[in-house]
Amino acid sequence: MTRRWWDAGHMDGETWVRNRWLHVFFAGTMLLTAVITVFGWSPWSTRWPAYTAVVVLVVAYLAYGHRGYDSPRAAAAFLPLVLVAALVLPAVVPSTAFVQCIAFPLVWVQSERVRTAVLLSVAVGVASGTGLQVSGGPDALVSTLLIEGISVIGACAMGVWISSVAGLSEERRQLLDELRATQQSLADAHRSAGVASERERLAREIHDTVAQNLAGIVMLTERARKDLANDRGAALHERLAVLEESARAALEDSRALIAAGVAGATSGSLAGALHRLAERYTRETGTPVAVDATDGPLDRDAQVVLLRVVQESLANIRAHADAGSVSVVLQHAPERVGVRVTDDGVGFDTRVPTAGHGLRGLHERLVLSRGACTITSTPGGGTVVDASLPTGPEPNLPATERTVVAEVTR
């Protein structure tokens, strides 16, 4: 469609503004045509047909012809008048044949198809040539054919070239629109993925902190009830003290999560946090936990991950293992650092998928940190959890987990 290369906009009230320079060109051409019609040489004694052609063409353009860039109906009504003017004006005043300067552009910008524009360009050339022959006679045939032939060929060549350029521009515009739409879709997908990732992170943090503290509170409450029923006042006092401590820990963890941090890393050292965690576990469950841990060069993010591994392991031991003893070993190597949690409980079949969130969250956390985890267990033979992280660069944790966090409660 040749109209598209001149104006690719929708049909609206801004058509006049968008094509203002063509309007200016039309006005200047018609003004010069009117002056030549009045003062130019004419073989006829009367010039009213030329005056009429100029007036009709200008009035028609002002009335509806200027909408022909967007309206096929307006173009269909206006272009025949252009052909008539191209015939009448040269026939009355030969010098006005330059009206083709505006006739060819009007034909091309107001035609729907290239083929139509080419045919109308030929029609303009024929009409103008006929008018020149009427005014110039047979002697002007050769010059008329030469002038009109060059004019038609030049107009068609220019029109086809600009139309092809416009087609490429339109294709590029469509590609840009598709690219913007794709970019928006990708942005929405990244946003959705970020929301899902944050939800998973919060689920892991809540499971590893608040949920575990609440599970301990439930267990302590059950034991305190038994102590109360059996009239064991001293033991009950100890239970209530640990219960209060666990409740405060859950409250601190909840506040840390609300503040968009992560609870549980040490304000001092990982080894100290492991000792305090083991002491608290022993007070809550009565199961002794032996800790072999010394501090080494380890960034805070790695400390968070390893501490979470131990927390999750102890939570699983408390809930499922029925263990008599537990050991926690912090291991340092030149290229890796890890923890080993061993219990002598009932064990389980590692080939059977687990329904809980704990082990899955543990693996996900280690994967995000470029770490590895191995769980070895057999029914009745206890369980060993080995988790390790590479040393050197900080683990690849999400930005929301890279915060300094509260010390494990004493």
N, C-alpha and C positions, 0 to 999 in steps of 0.2 A: 504494500500500500504506500503510494508516494506521499500522501498527506502526512504520514507518520514521521518522515524525516524532517518535516518542517515544524510540526507541532504534535508531540506525542501526548499532550494533556487530554483530559476529559472535556466533554462539552459543558462549558459553564460560562459565567458572565465575564471571565477574564480573557476571553479570546482576543478582544481588541487590544488589550495591553500586551499580551504575549506576542502579537504580530505587528506591533506598532511600527517597526522599521519598514515592513512591507507596505503598510498603510501610507507611511511617509513617501515611499518610492512611488506608489500609485498616485498620490496627490500631486507630487512634483511632475510626474510624466503627463498627467492629464492637464495640469496647468500649462506646461510647455506646448502640449498638443493644441490647447485652446488658442494660445497666442499665435502659433503657426497657422492655425485654421483661419484666424482673422487676417493676418498680415502676409501669409505665404502665397506663392503663385498657384493659380488654379486655372485649368483650361475651361472651366464652366463659369457662366455668368452669375449663377446663384450658388451659395454655399450652405443653404439651410440644412441639407441632409447631413453635412459634417457637423454643424452646430447641434443638430438633433442627436446625432450619435454620441457626441461628447456629453451632452446634458443627460441623456438616458443612461449612459454607462456610469456617470458619477452618481446620479440619484439611485440607481439600482444597487450600486456598491454600498452606498450609505444605508440603504434600506435593508438589504439582506445579503448582498454579495460578500461583505466582510465576514459573515458567518459561514461561508462556504468551506473554510478550513476545517470546520468541525461538523458541518451539516451537509450530508449528501444531497438533500433536497434543495438547499440554497445554492449549492454548486451547480446542480442540474438546471436551475432556473437562470443562473447568472452567466454561465459559460457560453451559451448560445449568443448572448448579447455581445460577448467579447469577440466572437467570430464575426458577427455582423459589423461591429466597429472596425475590425481588422480589414473588412472588405470595403466599407463605405468611405472611411477617412482617406485611404490612399487614392481611391477613385475620384474624390473631389479635390483634395489637396495632396499631391504626391509626397511632399515633404513629411507628412504625418505618418508615413509608413513606419517610422521608428516607434510607433505605438506597440509594435511587436516586443519591444524591450520589457513591457509590463505584461503583454498578452501571454508570452511563453511561461514566465514564472507563475502567473495565475492558473494556467492550465495544469502545470505540474503540481502545485501545492493543493489544488482543489480536486484532483482526480484520485479515485480510489485505487486504481491499479496502474502499473507502468505501461501496460499495453494501451489502456485508454488514454494516458497522457501522450504517448507517442502518436496515436491516431489524431488526437486533438491538435498536437503540434503540427502535424502535416496539414490538418485542416486550416490552421492559422496561416501557415505558409501559402497554401493554395488561395485562401481568401485574400491575403495581402497581395500576392502576385496577380490575382485577377483584378484587384483594384488598381494596381500599377499599370496593368495592360489597358484598362479602361481609360486611364488618364494619359498614358504615354503612347499608346498606339502600338502597332506591330513593330516599329523600329526599336522599341525598348524590350523586346522579347528576350534577347540573349542576356542583357544585363539583369532583367527581372529573374530569369531562371537561375543565374549565377548567385544573385543576392539571396533569393529565397531558399535556394538549395543549401547554401552555406549556413543560413540562419536556422533552417530546420535541423540540419545535421548537428550543428553546434548545440542547439537547444536540447536535442535528444541525447547527445553524448553527455552533456553536463547533467541533465536530469537523471539519466541512468546511473551515472557515477555517484551523484549525491544520494540517490535512493539506495544504492548498495552500501554506501558509508552509513546512511541512516539505519539500514537493516542491521548492520554490525553493531551500531550503537544501541539499538533496541535489544538485540541479543545480549549485549554486555549488561544492559540495565536489568534484564530479566535474571541473568546470572548473579548480579549483585544482590537483587532481591532474594533470590534463593540462598545465597551465601549468608545474608543477614538472618534469614529465617533459620538456617542451619546453625548459625552461631547462637541464636536465641535458644534453639532447642538444646544445644550443648550446654549453654549456661544453665538452663532449667535442669538438665540432667545432672550437672555438677552440683547444683544447689541441692537437688534431691539426695544425691549421694552423700553430700556433706551432712545433711540432716540425719540420714540413716546412720552414718558413721558416728555422729555425736550421740545418737540414741543408743547405739551399741556400746559406746564408751561409758555413758552414764549407767547403762545396765550392768556393765562389768564393775564399775566403781561401787554402785549400790550393793551388788552381790558380795563384793570383797570386803566391804566395810560395814555399812548399816545392817544389811541382812545377817551377816555373821554375828554382829554384836547382839542383834535381836534374838538370834537363835541361842546365843549364850545366856541371854536374860531369861528366855523361856526355860532353859534347862536349870538355871539357878533357882528360878521361882518354884519349879517342881521339887527340887531338893529342899528348898526352904520350907515348903509345905509339909514334906515328910518329917523334917526336923521338928517343926511345930507340933505335928501330930504325935511324935515320939517324945516330946518334952525335952529336946536337946537344946537348951538355951545357948550354950557356948558356941556350938556349931551353927545355930541359927544366926547369932550375931555376926559370925564370919561370913556366912552366906549373904546376909544383907549388905555387908560392907562391899563384897565383890559385886553384888547386884547393883549397888549404887555406882560403883566404878564403871561397870559395863554400860549402864544407862548414860553416864556422862560421856563415855567414849562415843556412843551412838549419836548423842547430841552434837558433839564436836564434829564428827564425820558429816552429819547432815548439814551443819553450818558451812563446812568447807565445800561441800558439793553445791550448796546454794550460791556460794561466792565464786562459783565457776572454777574452783581449784580441785585438786585431788587430795584425799586424805591419806595419811599413813607413812609418808617418807620421813626420814629422820631429820631433825634439826642438828643432830650431832653426827652419828655414824650408823652404818647399817648393822655392824656387829652389836652395838648397844641396843638398837631397836629389836634385833632378834632375841637378845637376852630378855628384854622386857616382855616381848610377845610370849616367849616360852614361860616366863614366870607367871604371867597372867593366865595362860592356858592351864598351867598346873593348878593354880588357885581355883579356877572355875571347874575343872574336871577331876582333879585329884590324880591325874596321870602325869608321871614325871617326864620332863622333856630335857634332854641333854643337848647343850649347844656348844659347838666347837667353831668359833668364828673370830677372826681377826680382821681388822680393817686394812684395806689396800686402796690404791688409786682407782676410784670408781666415781663416775659422775652421778648426779642426783637422779636422772631418769632411769639409769640402770638399777640404782638402789630401789626405786619405786617398783620396778618389774620384779626383782628378786624377792622383795618383801611381800609382794602380792602372791607370788608362788608359794611362799611359806605359809601365808595366811590361808590360802585356799587349801593347801595340803592339810593343815591342822583342822580346818573346818570339816573336811571330808573324813578325817580320822575320828573326830568327835562324833560325827553323825552316823558313820557306817562301820568303822574298823573294830570298835570294842578292844582297843589296844591296851596293853599293860605298860608299855614304855615307848618313847619316841625319841629319835635323835635328829638334830639339824646340824649340818656341816656346811660351812661356807668355804668354797675352794677357789684358790687363786692360781692361775696359770699364765704363762707369758702372753698368750693371745686370747684367752677366754677366762671368764669368771662365772662360777655357778654355785648352786646350792643343791644339797642332797637331803631329802627328808625320808627317813626310814621309820617304819612302825612294825610291831609284831602282832598286828591284828588279824582279822579273819581273811583279809585279802579279797580279791574278786577276779573274775575272768575278763581280761583286757580285750578279748575278742568280741565281747558282747557290748553293743553300743549303750551308752548311758543316756538317761533322759534329762538329767539335770543340766544347769547352765555352767556350773563351776569349771569342769575340765575343759569344756569348749571355750569358755572365756579365757582360761589359762593359756591354752594353745594360741588363741587369737592374739593375746597380748604379746606372747613371745614372737610370733610371726611378725607383728608390727615392729618389733625391736631387733629383727634379724637373728633371733635366738632359736634354740632348739630345746625340746622337752622329750624325755623318755620315761615312761611309766612301766615298771616291772612289778607284776603281782600274780600270785596264784592263790586259789581258794585255800585258806588255812595256812598260808605261808607268808603272810605279811605283804607289805607294799613298799616299793622304793620309787621316789619321784626324783629324777635328775633333770635339772634345768640349767642352761648355760647361755651366756651372752658374749659376743665378741668384745674385746677391749679396744681402746683407741677412740675412734669417732663416737659421738653420742648416738645411742640407738635411735632408730627412725620412728620416734613417737609422734602422734598427732600434736599439733601446736597447742591444743587445749589441755594436753597433759604435761606440758613443759612449765610447771610452776613449782615454786618451793612450797612444801606442804608441812602440816603440823606434825609435831613429834608424836610417836606412838605413846598412848597414855601409860603412865607408870602404874 
